[in-house]
Amino acid sequence: MKPLQRKLLQQIIDGLAEPVLVTRIDSADWPVVMHNPAFAHIAGDDDVCGRPFADIIESLLGRDLALDVGEALRQEDETSFAVEITRREYLLVLKPLSLQNNPGSKFYAAYWRSSPTGHDAFAQGDVHQALVKAKRRIRDLSRDDPVTGLLNEAAFRDVLAHDWAVAAREQTRLALVAFSLDDFDEYRNLFGGHAADSCQRRVAQAIKRFLRRASDVAAHITAPHGDFLLVLSHASEEQGVRQFAERISKAVRELGLHHPRSKSSRFVTVSFNIAVRPAGGEGTAKEFLAAVLDFDGAD
C-alpha cells in the first residue's frame, strides 16, 4: 500500500464510529496494518499494528470463532459473524479490499457494526451467520478427513501451496511436523478398525488442542508407508518447533490409550519428524512435504 493511499485510508477510518481494522493476507501471519480509535477502545489496546490478525480475533472472540474467521480469510470470502464483546452486540463484517494499481497485494477490512435496533437486528445477524456456517459446513465435507476431523490430504496440500507462496514472497520460514502412531498396525490388528479410527481421532484432537494460532493447520494423510498426522505452522525456530512436538507427544502418552502390543510403552505413543525451511529457496512445497514424511518412525 503506497504511503498516500495509506494516509488517506487512515484518515477515513479514524473518522468512523464503527471499530475498523485492516489486515494484509498476502503476508505471513496476516499482520494488522491499520486500525481506528474505535477498535482500540473495544480491544483495550492502542497499538495492534503488526500483530497477527488471527491472534487479535482469538483474544476478543475466542478460538472457535477465530478458526472460522481464519478459514474465511484463507478462502477470501466476504462474510459476517454475529458476535458479542463486553456485553455489546455486533455484526463482524469481513470484506476483501483490492488496490487497482497493486493487484498483487491482498487486504481485508474487518469492522464491527453495532446493532442499532437491539435484538431484532442482532437476530438477523444470527440468521445470516447460521447460513454462512451451513454453507461452510457443506464445503468442509469435501475438506475434512472423515476419521480424524482434521483437513484431508487434498485440502492440506492446497493450504500448504498457498502458505508456501506467501512465505516465499515474504522470505519467511515454514515448519512441518509429521506424527506417526507407534506400532499402529498391531493396534489395528488387535482391536479392529473401529477402535483404530477412534484412537486416531483422539490423538488428532489432542494435537489440535496444541495449535497455537488460528493460522496453524493440522491434517491426516495416508502415505505409501503409513498414516501421518501433520501440523503446518509459521513458526521459524527449529528448537521451538521441536519443543512443541515433544509437548504433543507427552499429551498423547497421557491419554492413556491402552496398547498391549506396543514395543515401547503400555499406551499409545507417537513419533515425530520436523522440518523447518525458508520458502522460496531451493525446493518446492511438494518436496518440503515429502521430506517431512520420509522418516523411519524415530523422533
MIDOSE-1310 file (N, C-alpha, C; in nm, 2 decimals, decimal comma, always signed):
residues 299
mkpl	+0,08/-0,12/+0,00/+0,00/+0,00/+0,00/+0,09/+0,12/+0,00; +0,07/+0,22/-0,10/+0,15/+0,33/-0,11/+0,12/+0,43/+0,01; +0,22/+0,51/+0,05/+0,21/+0,60/+0,16/+0,09/+0,69/+0,15; +0,06/+0,75/+0,03/-0,05/+0,84/+0,02/-0,19/+0,76/+0,04
qrkl	-0,19/+0,64/-0,02/-0,32/+0,56/-0,01/-0,34/+0,53/+0,14; -0,23/+0,49/+0,21/-0,24/+0,46/+0,35/-0,28/+0,57/+0,43; -0,23/+0,69/+0,40/-0,26/+0,81/+0,48/-0,41/+0,85/+0,46; -0,46/+0,84/+0,34/-0,60/+0,87/+0,31/-0,69/+0,77/+0,38
lqqi	-0,66/+0,64/+0,37/-0,74/+0,54/+0,43/-0,74/+0,56/+0,58; -0,63/+0,59/+0,64/-0,62/+0,60/+0,78/-0,71/+0,72/+0,83; -0,71/+0,83/+0,75/-0,79/+0,94/+0,78/-0,94/+0,91/+0,78; -0,98/+0,82/+0,68/-1,12/+0,79/+0,66/-1,16/+0,70/+0,78
idgl	-1,09/+0,60/+0,81/-1,13/+0,51/+0,91/-1,12/+0,57/+1,05; -1,03/+0,67/+1,07/-1,02/+0,73/+1,20/-1,15/+0,81/+1,23; -1,22/+0,86/+1,12/-1,34/+0,93/+1,14/-1,47/+0,85/+1,16; -1,45/+0,72/+1,15/-1,57/+0,63/+1,17/-1,60/+0,59/+1,31
aepv	-1,73/+0,58/+1,34/-1,76/+0,55/+1,48/-1,75/+0,40/+1,50; -1,76/+0,32/+1,39/-1,75/+0,17/+1,40/-1,61/+0,13/+1,41; -1,58/+0,03/+1,50/-1,44/-0,02/+1,51/-1,40/-0,09/+1,38; -1,28/-0,05/+1,33/-1,23/-0,10/+1,20/-1,09/-0,13/+1,21
lvtr	-1,05/-0,24/+1,15/-0,90/-0,27/+1,13/-0,88/-0,33/+0,99; -0,76/-0,31/+0,94/-0,73/-0,36/+0,81/-0,61/-0,45/+0,83; -0,62/-0,57/+0,77/-0,51/-0,67/+0,77/-0,46/-0,71/+0,63; -0,34/-0,75/+0,62/-0,28/-0,79/+0,49/-0,27/-0,94/+0,49
idsa	-0,34/-1,01/+0,40/-0,34/-1,15/+0,40/-0,25/-1,22/+0,30; -0,17/-1,14/+0,23/-0,07/-1,20/+0,15/+0,07/-1,19/+0,22; +0,07/-1,17/+0,35/+0,19/-1,17/+0,43/+0,17/-1,28/+0,54; +0,28/-1,33/+0,58/+0,28/-1,43/+0,68/+0,21/-1,38/+0,81
dwpv	+0,13/-1,46/+0,87/+0,05/-1,43/+0,99/-0,05/-1,32/+0,98; -0,07/-1,27/+0,86/-0,18/-1,17/+0,83/-0,17/-1,06/+0,93; -0,06/-0,98/+0,92/-0,04/-0,87/+1,02/-0,15/-0,76/+1,00; -0,19/-0,69/+1,11/-0,27/-0,58/+1,10/-0,19/-0,46/+1,05
vmhn	-0,24/-0,39/+0,96/-0,17/-0,27/+0,90/-0,22/-0,14/+0,95; -0,35/-0,14/+0,99/-0,40/-0,01/+1,05/-0,53/-0,04/+1,12; -0,57/+0,05/+1,21/-0,70/+0,04/+1,28/-0,74/+0,18/+1,33; -0,86/+0,19/+1,37/-0,90/+0,32/+1,42/-0,92/+0,33/+1,57
pafa	-0,94/+0,45/+1,63/-0,95/+0,46/+1,77/-1,07/+0,38/+1,83; -1,18/+0,37/+1,75/-1,29/+0,29/+1,80/-1,26/+0,14/+1,82; -1,17/+0,09/+1,73/-1,13/-0,05/+1,75/-1,04/-0,06/+1,88; -0,95/+0,04/+1,89/-0,86/+0,03/+2,01/-0,94/+0,04/+2,14
hiag	-1,06/+0,10/+2,13/-1,14/+0,11/+2,25/-1,20/-0,03/+2,29; -1,25/-0,10/+2,19/-1,31/-0,23/+2,22/-1,21/-0,33/+2,25; -1,09/-0,32/+2,19/-0,98/-0,41/+2,21/-0,90/-0,39/+2,34; -0,91/-0,26/+2,39/-0,84/-0,23/+2,51/-0,69/-0,22/+2,48
dddv	-0,65/-0,18/+2,35/-0,51/-0,18/+2,31/-0,50/-0,07/+2,20; -0,41/+0,02/+2,23/-0,39/+0,13/+2,13/-0,30/+0,10/+2,02; -0,23/-0,01/+2,03/-0,13/-0,04/+1,92/-0,13/-0,19/+1,89; -0,21/-0,22/+1,79/-0,21/-0,36/+1,75/-0,15/-0,38/+1,61
cgrp	-0,10/-0,27/+1,55/-0,04/-0,28/+1,42/+0,08/-0,38/+1,42; +0,09/-0,46/+1,32/+0,20/-0,56/+1,31/+0,16/-0,69/+1,38; +0,06/-0,70/+1,47/+0,03/-0,82/+1,53/-0,05/-0,91/+1,44; -0,05/-1,04/+1,46/-0,13/-1,13/+1,37/-0,28/-1,11/+1,39
fadi	-0,35/-1,10/+1,28/-0,49/-1,08/+1,29/-0,56/-1,19/+1,36; -0,52/-1,31/+1,34/-0,59/-1,43/+1,40/-0,57/-1,42/+1,55; -0,46/-1,38/+1,60/-0,44/-1,37/+1,74/-0,53/-1,27/+1,81; -0,55/-1,15/+1,74/-0,63/-1,05/+1,79/-0,78/-1,10/+1,80
iesl	-0,83/-1,16/+1,69/-0,96/-1,21/+1,69/-0,98/-1,32/+1,80; -0,88/-1,40/+1,82/-0,89/-1,50/+1,92/-0,90/-1,44/+2,06; -0,82/-1,34/+2,09/-0,83/-1,27/+2,22/-0,96/-1,20/+2,24; -1,02/-1,16/+2,14/-1,15/-1,09/+2,15/-1,27/-1,18/+2,16
lgrd	-1,27/-1,29/+2,07/-1,39/-1,36/+2,04/-1,37/-1,51/+2,07; -1,25/-1,56/+2,11/-1,23/-1,70/+2,14/-1,18/-1,78/+2,02; -1,12/-1,89/+2,05/-1,05/-1,97/+1,95/-1,14/-2,03/+1,84; -1,26/-2,07/+1,88/-1,35/-2,14/+1,78/-1,39/-2,04/+1,67
lald	-1,43/-1,92/+1,71/-1,46/-1,82/+1,61/-1,34/-1,77/+1,53; -1,22/-1,76/+1,60/-1,10/-1,73/+1,53/-1,07/-1,83/+1,42; -1,10/-1,95/+1,44/-1,07/-2,05/+1,34/-1,17/-2,03/+1,22; -1,29/-2,00/+1,25/-1,39/-1,97/+1,14/-1,35/-1,85/+1,06
vgea	-1,31/-1,74/+1,13/-1,26/-1,62/+1,06/-1,14/-1,65/+0,98; -1,04/-1,73/+1,04/-0,92/-1,76/+0,96/-0,95/-1,84/+0,83; -1,05/-1,93/+0,84/-1,09/-2,00/+0,72/-1,15/-1,91/+0,62; -1,23/-1,82/+0,66/-1,29/-1,72/+0,57/-1,18/-1,64/+0,49
lrqe	-1,08/-1,60/+0,57/-0,97/-1,53/+0,50/-0,89/-1,61/+0,41; -0,87/-1,74/+0,44/-0,80/-1,83/+0,35/-0,87/-1,84/+0,22; -1,01/-1,85/+0,23/-1,09/-1,87/+0,11/-1,12/-1,74/+0,04; -1,08/-1,63/+0,10/-1,11/-1,49/+0,05/-1,25/-1,47/+0,04
dets	-1,33/-1,51/+0,14/-1,47/-1,49/+0,14/-1,51/-1,35/+0,19; -1,62/-1,30/+0,15/-1,68/-1,18/+0,21/-1,79/-1,23/+0,30; -1,79/-1,21/+0,43/-1,88/-1,27/+0,51/-1,90/-1,19/+0,64; -1,98/-1,24/+0,73/-2,01/-1,17/+0,86/-2,04/-1,27/+0,97
fave	-2,02/-1,23/+1,09/-2,04/-1,31/+1,21/-2,11/-1,23/+1,32; -2,22/-1,28/+1,38/-2,28/-1,22/+1,49/-2,19/-1,24/+1,62; -2,15/-1,14/+1,69/-2,06/-1,16/+1,80/-2,10/-1,07/+1,91; -2,04/-1,09/+2,03/-2,07/-1,01/+2,15/-1,94/-0,98/+2,21
itrr	-1,91/-0,85/+2,24/-1,79/-0,80/+2,31/-1,83/-0,71/+2,42; -1,79/-0,74/+2,54/-1,82/-0,67/+2,66/-1,97/-0,64/+2,67; -2,05/-0,74/+2,65/-2,20/-0,74/+2,66/-2,26/-0,65/+2,56; -2,19/-0,62/+2,45/-2,25/-0,54/+2,35/-2,25/-0,62/+2,22
eyll	-2,36/-0,61/+2,14/-2,38/-0,70/+2,03/-2,33/-0,63/+1,90; -2,26/-0,70/+1,82/-2,20/-0,65/+1,69/-2,22/-0,75/+1,58; -2,22/-0,70/+1,46/-2,20/-0,79/+1,34/-2,06/-0,77/+1,29; -1,98/-0,86/+1,30/-1,84/-0,85/+1,25/-1,84/-0,88/+1,10
vlkp	-1,81/-0,78/+1,02/-1,81/-0,79/+0,88/-1,67/-0,80/+0,82; -1,64/-0,90/+0,74/-1,51/-0,92/+0,67/-1,53/-0,89/+0,53; -1,45/-0,80/+0,47/-1,46/-0,76/+0,33/-1,32/-0,75/+0,27; -1,30/-0,83/+0,16/-1,17/-0,81/+0,09/-1,15/-0,68/+0,02
lslq	-1,03/-0,62/+0,03/-1,00/-0,50/-0,04/-0,91/-0,52/-0,15; -0,92/-0,44/-0,26/-0,83/-0,45/-0,37/-0,78/-0,32/-0,41; -0,66/-0,31/-0,45/-0,59/-0,19/-0,50/-0,57/-0,19/-0,65; -0,63/-0,10/-0,72/-0,62/-0,10/-0,87/-0,48/-0,10/-0,92
nnpg	-0,40/-0,02/-0,85/-0,26/-0,01/-0,90/-0,16/-0,11/-0,84; -0,22/-0,20/-0,76/-0,13/-0,30/-0,69/-0,22/-0,43/-0,67; -0,26/-0,49/-0,78/-0,35/-0,61/-0,77/-0,29/-0,73/-0,70; -0,16/-0,73/-0,69/-0,09/-0,85/-0,62/-0,11/-0,84/-0,47
skfy	-0,13/-0,73/-0,41/-0,15/-0,71/-0,27/-0,29/-0,75/-0,23; -0,31/-0,81/-0,11/-0,44/-0,85/-0,07/-0,46/-0,81/+0,07; -0,57/-0,73/+0,09/-0,60/-0,68/+0,22/-0,75/-0,72/+0,26; -0,77/-0,72/+0,39/-0,91/-0,74/+0,44/-0,94/-0,63/+0,53
aayw	-1,07/-0,58/+0,52/-1,12/-0,49/+0,62/-1,21/-0,57/+0,72; -1,20/-0,55/+0,84/-1,29/-0,61/+0,94/-1,35/-0,49/+1,02; -1,48/-0,49/+1,02/-1,54/-0,38/+1,10/-1,66/-0,44/+1,18; -1,68/-0,38/+1,30/-1,77/-0,43/+1,40/-1,89/-0,33/+1,39
rssp	-2,00/-0,38/+1,32/-2,12/-0,30/+1,30/-2,21/-0,32/+1,42; -2,24/-0,22/+1,50/-2,32/-0,23/+1,62/-2,47/-0,25/+1,58; -2,54/-0,31/+1,67/-2,68/-0,34/+1,64/-2,77/-0,22/+1,68; -2,82/-0,13/+1,59/-2,88/-0,01/+1,63/-3,02/-0,03/+1,68
tghd	-3,09/-0,14/+1,64/-3,23/-0,16/+1,68/-3,24/-0,28/+1,78; -3,14/-0,31/+1,85/-3,14/-0,41/+1,95/-3,14/-0,55/+1,90; -3,22/-0,64/+1,96/-3,21/-0,78/+1,94/-3,26/-0,82/+1,80; -3,36/-0,75/+1,74/-3,41/-0,78/+1,61/-3,30/-0,78/+1,51
afaq	-3,22/-0,68/+1,51/-3,11/-0,67/+1,41/-3,01/-0,78/+1,44; -2,98/-0,80/+1,57/-2,88/-0,90/+1,60/-2,93/-1,04/+1,57; -3,06/-1,06/+1,58/-3,12/-1,19/+1,54/-3,10/-1,21/+1,39; -3,11/-1,10/+1,31/-3,09/-1,11/+1,17/-2,94/-1,15/+1,14
gdvh	-2,85/-1,10/+1,23/-2,71/-1,14/+1,21/-2,69/-1,28/+1,25; -2,77/-1,33/+1,35/-2,76/-1,48/+1,38/-2,81/-1,56/+1,27; -2,92/-1,52/+1,20/-2,96/-1,60/+1,09/-2,86/-1,60/+0,98; -2,80/-1,48/+0,95/-2,70/-1,48/+0,84/-2,58/-1,56/+0,88
qalv	-2,54/-1,56/+1,01/-2,43/-1,64/+1,05/-2,46/-1,79/+1,04; -2,58/-1,83/+1,07/-2,62/-1,97/+1,06/-2,61/-2,01/+0,91; -2,66/-1,93/+0,82/-2,65/-1,96/+0,68/-2,50/-1,97/+0,63; -2,42/-1,88/+0,68/-2,28/-1,88/+0,64/-2,22/-2,01/+0,69
kakr	-2,25/-2,05/+0,82/-2,19/-2,17/+0,87/-2,24/-2,30/+0,80; -2,37/-2,29/+0,76/-2,42/-2,41/+0,68/-2,35/-2,42/+0,55; -2,33/-2,31/+0,48/-2,25/-2,32/+0,35/-2,11/-2,37/+0,38; -2,05/-2,32/+0,49/-1,91/-2,36/+0,51/-1,91/-2,51/+0,55
rird	-2,01/-2,55/+0,62/-2,01/-2,70/+0,66/-2,02/-2,79/+0,53; -2,10/-2,74/+0,44/-2,11/-2,82/+0,31/-1,98/-2,82/+0,24; -1,91/-2,71/+0,24/-1,78/-2,70/+0,18/-1,68/-2,79/+0,26; -1,69/-2,79/+0,39/-1,60/-2,86/+0,47/-1,61/-3,01/+0,45
lsrd	-1,73/-3,06/+0,41/-1,75/-3,20/+0,39/-1,65/-3,25/+0,29; -1,60/-3,17/+0,19/-1,51/-3,21/+0,09/-1,36/-3,18/+0,14; -1,35/-3,11/+0,25/-1,21/-3,07/+0,30/-1,17/-3,15/+0,42; -1,27/-3,20/+0,50/-1,24/-3,27/+0,63/-1,21/-3,42/+0,61
dpvt	-1,11/-3,47/+0,68/-1,09/-3,61/+0,69/-1,20/-3,68/+0,77; -1,27/-3,78/+0,72/-1,38/-3,84/+0,80/-1,34/-3,91/+0,92; -1,22/-3,95/+0,93/-1,17/-4,03/+1,05/-1,14/-3,93/+1,17; -1,05/-3,83/+1,14/-0,99/-3,75/+1,24/-1,06/-3,62/+1,26
glln	-1,13/-3,57/+1,15/-1,19/-3,43/+1,16/-1,09/-3,33/+1,12; -0,97/-3,36/+1,10/-0,87/-3,27/+1,05/-0,88/-3,25/+0,90; -0,80/-3,16/+0,84/-0,80/-3,15/+0,70/-0,76/-3,28/+0,63; -0,82/-3,30/+0,51/-0,78/-3,42/+0,44/-0,66/-3,38/+0,35
eaaf	-0,60/-3,48/+0,28/-0,48/-3,45/+0,21/-0,49/-3,35/+0,10; -0,60/-3,35/+0,02/-0,62/-3,25/-0,09/-0,63/-3,11/-0,03; -0,71/-3,09/+0,07/-0,72/-2,96/+0,13/-0,59/-2,91/+0,19; -0,52/-3,00/+0,26/-0,39/-2,97/+0,32/-0,29/-2,92/+0,22
rdvl	-0,29/-3,00/+0,11/-0,19/-2,96/+0,00/-0,22/-2,82/-0,06; -0,35/-2,79/-0,06/-0,39/-2,65/-0,11/-0,35/-2,55/-0,01; -0,37/-2,57/+0,12/-0,32/-2,47/+0,22/-0,17/-2,46/+0,22; -0,10/-2,57/+0,21/+0,05/-2,57/+0,21/+0,10/-2,49/+0,09
ahdw	+0,04/-2,51/-0,03/+0,08/-2,44/-0,15/+0,06/-2,29/-0,13; -0,06/-2,25/-0,08/-0,09/-2,11/-0,05/+0,01/-2,05/+0,04; +0,03/-2,12/+0,16/+0,12/-2,06/+0,26/+0,27/-2,06/+0,22; +0,30/-2,16/+0,13/+0,44/-2,16/+0,08/+0,46/-2,04/-0,01
avaa	+0,36/-2,01/-0,09/+0,37/-1,89/-0,18/+0,38/-1,76/-0,11; +0,30/-1,75/+0,00/+0,31/-1,63/+0,08/+0,45/-1,62/+0,15; +0,49/-1,73/+0,21/+0,62/-1,73/+0,28/+0,74/-1,70/+0,18; +0,73/-1,75/+0,06/+0,83/-1,72/-0,04/+0,84/-1,58/-0,07
reqt	+0,72/-1,51/-0,09/+0,71/-1,37/-0,12/+0,77/-1,29/+0,00; +0,74/-1,33/+0,12/+0,78/-1,26/+0,24/+0,92/-1,30/+0,29; +0,98/-1,40/+0,23/+1,11/-1,46/+0,26/+1,11/-1,50/+0,41; +1,00/-1,57/+0,45/+0,99/-1,63/+0,58/+1,00/-1,78/+0,58
rlal	+0,99/-1,84/+0,70/+1,01/-1,99/+0,71/+0,88/-2,05/+0,75; +0,86/-2,18/+0,71/+0,75/-2,26/+0,74/+0,80/-2,38/+0,82; +0,72/-2,43/+0,90/+0,75/-2,56/+0,98/+0,64/-2,66/+0,96; +0,69/-2,79/+0,94/+0,60/-2,90/+0,93/+0,64/-3,00/+1,04
vafs	+0,54/-3,06/+1,10/+0,56/-3,17/+1,19/+0,48/-3,29/+1,15; +0,54/-3,40/+1,13/+0,46/-3,52/+1,10/+0,47/-3,62/+1,22; +0,35/-3,66/+1,26/+0,34/-3,75/+1,38/+0,29/-3,89/+1,32; +0,35/-3,99/+1,37/+0,32/-4,13/+1,33/+0,29/-4,21/+1,46
lddf	+0,17/-4,28/+1,46/+0,14/-4,36/+1,58/+0,23/-4,48/+1,58; +0,29/-4,51/+1,69/+0,39/-4,62/+1,70/+0,31/-4,75/+1,71; +0,37/-4,85/+1,62/+0,31/-4,98/+1,62/+0,16/-4,98/+1,60; +0,12/-4,90/+1,51/-0,03/-4,88/+1,49/-0,09/-5,00/+1,41
deyr	-0,02/-5,06/+1,33/-0,07/-5,18/+1,26/-0,11/-5,29/+1,36; -0,02/-5,31/+1,46/-0,05/-5,40/+1,57/-0,18/-5,37/+1,65; -0,19/-5,24/+1,67/-0,31/-5,19/+1,74/-0,44/-5,22/+1,66; -0,43/-5,19/+1,53/-0,55/-5,22/+1,45/-0,58/-5,37/+1,44
nlfg	-0,48/-5,45/+1,43/-0,50/-5,59/+1,42/-0,56/-5,65/+1,55; -0,52/-5,59/+1,66/-0,57/-5,64/+1,79/-0,71/-5,59/+1,82; -0,74/-5,47/+1,80/-0,87/-5,41/+1,84/-0,97/-5,39/+1,73; -0,92/-5,39/+1,60/-1,01/-5,37/+1,49/-1,02/-5,23/+1,44
ghaa	-1,08/-5,22/+1,32/-1,09/-5,09/+1,25/-1,16/-4,98/+1,33; -1,27/-5,01/+1,39/-1,34/-4,90/+1,46/-1,26/-4,85/+1,58; -1,20/-4,93/+1,65/-1,12/-4,89/+1,76/-1,00/-4,81/+1,71; -0,94/-4,85/+1,60/-0,82/-4,78/+1,55/-0,86/-4,64/+1,50
dscq	-0,98/-4,63/+1,44/-1,03/-4,50/+1,40/-1,05/-4,41/+1,52; -1,11/-4,47/+1,62/-1,14/-4,39/+1,74/-1,01/-4,34/+1,81; -0,91/-4,43/+1,80/-0,77/-4,39/+1,86/-0,71/-4,28/+1,78; -0,72/-4,29/+1,65/-0,66/-4,18/+1,56/-0,74/-4,05/+1,59
rrva	-0,87/-4,06/+1,61/-0,95/-3,94/+1,63/-0,91/-3,87/+1,76; -0,89/-3,95/+1,87/-0,84/-3,90/+2,00/-0,71/-3,83/+1,99; -0,62/-3,90/+1,92/-0,48/-3,84/+1,90/-0,49/-3,71/+1,82; -0,57/-3,71/+1,72/-0,58/-3,59/+1,63/-0,64/-3,47/+1,71
qaik	-0,74/-3,50/+1,80/-0,79/-3,39/+1,88/-0,69/-3,34/+1,98; -0,61/-3,43/+2,03/-0,50/-3,39/+2,12/-0,41/-3,29/+2,05; -0,37/-3,33/+1,93/-0,28/-3,24/+1,85/-0,35/-3,11/+1,82; -0,47/-3,11/+1,79/-0,54/-2,99/+1,75/-0,55/-2,89/+1,87
rflr	-0,56/-2,94/+1,99/-0,56/-2,85/+2,11/-0,43/-2,78/+2,13; -0,32/-2,82/+2,07/-0,20/-2,76/+2,09/-0,17/-2,65/+1,98; -0,25/-2,64/+1,88/-0,22/-2,54/+1,77/-0,23/-2,40/+1,84; -0,12/-2,33/+1,81/-0,10/-2,20/+1,88/-0,18/-2,09/+1,82
rasd	-0,19/-2,09/+1,69/-0,26/-1,98/+1,62/-0,36/-2,03/+1,52; -0,46/-1,95/+1,49/-0,56/-1,99/+1,40/-0,51/-2,01/+1,26; -0,39/-1,96/+1,23/-0,33/-1,98/+1,10/-0,26/-2,11/+1,09; -0,24/-2,18/+1,21/-0,18/-2,32/+1,21/-0,29/-2,42/+1,17
vaah	-0,25/-2,52/+1,09/-0,35/-2,62/+1,05/-0,29/-2,76/+1,07; -0,38/-2,85/+1,09/-0,35/-2,99/+1,11/-0,42/-3,08/+1,01; -0,36/-3,19/+0,97/-0,42/-3,27/+0,86/-0,39/-3,42/+0,89; -0,47/-3,51/+0,82/-0,44/-3,65/+0,82/-0,41/-3,69/+0,68
itap	-0,29/-3,76/+0,66/-0,25/-3,80/+0,53/-0,22/-3,95/+0,54; -0,26/-4,03/+0,44/-0,22/-4,16/+0,43/-0,12/-4,17/+0,32; +0,01/-4,20/+0,36/+0,12/-4,21/+0,26/+0,14/-4,36/+0,23; +0,22/-4,39/+0,13/+0,25/-4,54/+0,10/+0,31/-4,61/+0,22
hgdf	+0,38/-4,54/+0,30/+0,45/-4,62/+0,42/+0,38/-4,58/+0,55; +0,25/-4,54/+0,55/+0,19/-4,52/+0,68/+0,09/-4,40/+0,68; +0,03/-4,39/+0,80/-0,06/-4,28/+0,82/+0,01/-4,17/+0,90; -0,01/-4,05/+0,87/+0,05/-3,94/+0,94/-0,05/-3,83/+0,98
llvl	-0,03/-3,77/+1,09/-0,10/-3,65/+1,14/+0,00/-3,54/+1,13; -0,03/-3,44/+1,05/+0,06/-3,33/+1,02/+0,01/-3,20/+1,08; +0,11/-3,11/+1,11/+0,09/-2,98/+1,15/+0,17/-2,88/+1,07; +0,11/-2,78/+1,01/+0,18/-2,68/+0,94/+0,17/-2,55/+1,02
shas	+0,29/-2,49/+1,04/+0,30/-2,37/+1,13/+0,39/-2,27/+1,06; +0,37/-2,14/+1,10/+0,46/-2,03/+1,05/+0,57/-2,01/+1,15; +0,59/-2,10/+1,25/+0,70/-2,09/+1,34/+0,83/-2,10/+1,26; +0,93/-2,03/+1,31/+1,06/-2,02/+1,24/+1,18/-2,08/+1,31
eeqg	+1,17/-2,11/+1,44/+1,28/-2,16/+1,52/+1,26/-2,31/+1,54; +1,36/-2,38/+1,49/+1,35/-2,53/+1,50/+1,34/-2,58/+1,64; +1,41/-2,51/+1,73/+1,41/-2,56/+1,87/+1,26/-2,54/+1,93; +1,20/-2,43/+1,90/+1,06/-2,41/+1,94/+0,97/-2,51/+1,88
vrqf	+0,99/-2,55/+1,75/+0,90/-2,65/+1,69/+0,92/-2,78/+1,75; +1,04/-2,82/+1,78/+1,07/-2,95/+1,85/+1,01/-2,95/+1,98; +1,01/-2,85/+2,06/+0,95/-2,84/+2,19/+0,80/-2,86/+2,18; +0,74/-2,79/+2,08/+0,60/-2,81/+2,05/+0,56/-2,95/+2,02
aeri	+0,64/-3,02/+1,94/+0,62/-3,16/+1,91/+0,63/-3,25/+2,03; +0,73/-3,22/+2,11/+0,75/-3,30/+2,23/+0,63/-3,29/+2,33; +0,58/-3,17/+2,34/+0,46/-3,15/+2,43/+0,34/-3,23/+2,38; +0,33/-3,23/+2,25/+0,22/-3,31/+2,19/+0,24/-3,46/+2,22
skav	+0,37/-3,50/+2,20/+0,40/-3,64/+2,22/+0,37/-3,68/+2,37; +0,40/-3,59/+2,46/+0,37/-3,62/+2,60/+0,22/-3,63/+2,62; +0,14/-3,53/+2,56/+0,00/-3,53/+2,58/-0,07/-3,66/+2,53; -0,01/-3,71/+2,42/-0,07/-3,84/+2,36/-0,05/-3,95/+2,46
relg	+0,07/-3,96/+2,51/+0,10/-4,06/+2,61/+0,00/-4,05/+2,73; -0,02/-3,93/+2,77/-0,11/-3,91/+2,89/-0,26/-3,93/+2,86; -0,29/-3,96/+2,73/-0,43/-4,00/+2,70/-0,46/-4,14/+2,77; -0,35/-4,22/+2,78/-0,37/-4,35/+2,85/-0,45/-4,45/+2,77
lhhp	-0,43/-4,44/+2,63/-0,49/-4,54/+2,54/-0,41/-4,67/+2,54; -0,47/-4,77/+2,60/-0,40/-4,90/+2,62/-0,36/-4,96/+2,49; -0,23/-5,00/+2,48/-0,17/-5,06/+2,36/-0,08/-5,18/+2,41; -0,14/-5,30/+2,43/-0,06/-5,41/+2,48/+0,05/-5,46/+2,39
rsks	+0,04/-5,43/+2,26/+0,14/-5,48/+2,16/+0,24/-5,37/+2,12; +0,24/-5,26/+2,19/+0,35/-5,16/+2,17/+0,48/-5,21/+2,21; +0,58/-5,18/+2,13/+0,72/-5,22/+2,17/+0,79/-5,12/+2,26; +0,72/-5,00/+2,28/+0,79/-4,90/+2,36/+0,71/-4,86/+2,49
srfv	+0,58/-4,89/+2,50/+0,50/-4,84/+2,61/+0,38/-4,93/+2,62; +0,31/-4,92/+2,74/+0,19/-4,99/+2,75/+0,07/-4,91/+2,69; +0,10/-4,78/+2,65/+0,00/-4,70/+2,59/+0,03/-4,65/+2,45; -0,06/-4,59/+2,39/-0,04/-4,54/+2,25/+0,06/-4,42/+2,26
tvsf	+0,16/-4,42/+2,18/+0,25/-4,31/+2,17/+0,27/-4,27/+2,02; +0,34/-4,16/+2,00/+0,37/-4,11/+1,87/+0,51/-4,08/+1,86; +0,57/-4,10/+1,74/+0,70/-4,05/+1,70/+0,67/-3,93/+1,61; +0,77/-3,85/+1,59/+0,75/-3,73/+1,51/+0,88/-3,70/+1,43
niav	+0,86/-3,63/+1,32/+0,97/-3,57/+1,24/+0,93/-3,42/+1,22; +1,03/-3,34/+1,22/+1,01/-3,19/+1,19/+1,09/-3,14/+1,08; +1,05/-3,04/+1,01/+1,12/-2,98/+0,91/+1,09/-2,83/+0,91; +1,19/-2,75/+0,91/+1,17/-2,60/+0,91/+1,26/-2,55/+0,80
rpag	+1,19/-2,48/+0,70/+1,26/-2,44/+0,58/+1,22/-2,30/+0,54; +1,31/-2,22/+0,48/+1,27/-2,10/+0,42/+1,21/-2,12/+0,29; +1,09/-2,07/+0,27/+1,02/-2,08/+0,14/+1,08/-1,99/+0,04; +1,08/-2,04/-0,09/+1,13/-1,96/-0,19/+1,27/-1,99/-0,23
gegt	+1,34/-2,07/-0,15/+1,47/-2,11/-0,18/+1,47/-2,23/-0,27; +1,56/-2,32/-0,25/+1,56/-2,44/-0,33/+1,44/-2,53/-0,28; +1,39/-2,60/-0,38/+1,28/-2,69/-0,35/+1,14/-2,63/-0,36; +1,04/-2,71/-0,35/+0,90/-2,67/-0,36/+0,82/-2,72/-0,24
akef	+0,70/-2,67/-0,24/+0,61/-2,71/-0,12/+0,59/-2,87/-0,13; +0,58/-2,92/-0,24/+0,56/-3,07/-0,26/+0,69/-3,14/-0,20; +0,81/-3,09/-0,23/+0,93/-3,16/-0,18/+0,94/-3,14/-0,03; +0,90/-3,02/+0,02/+0,90/-3,00/+0,16/+0,82/-3,10/+0,24
laav	+0,70/-3,13/+0,18/+0,61/-3,22/+0,25/+0,67/-3,36/+0,24; +0,72/-3,40/+0,12/+0,78/-3,53/+0,11/+0,90/-3,55/+0,20; +0,97/-3,45/+0,23/+1,09/-3,46/+0,32/+1,05/-3,49/+0,46; +0,94/-3,43/+0,51/+0,90/-3,45/+0,65/+0,83/-3,59/+0,66
ldfd	+0,77/-3,64/+0,56/+0,71/-3,77/+0,56/+0,81/-3,89/+0,55; +0,93/-3,86/+0,51/+1,03/-3,96/+0,49/+1,11/-3,98/+0,61; +1,06/-4,06/+0,71/+1,13/-4,09/+0,83/+1,09/-4,23/+0,88; +1,17/-4,29/+0,96/+1,15/-4,43/+1,00/+1,07/-4,45/+1,13
gad	+1,01/-4,34/+1,18/+0,93/-4,35/+1,30/+1,01/-4,32/+1,43; +1,13/-4,28/+1,42/+1,21/-4,24/+1,54/+1,22/-4,09/+1,54; +1,18/-4,03/+1,66/+1,18/-3,89/+1,67/+1,32/-3,84/+1,71
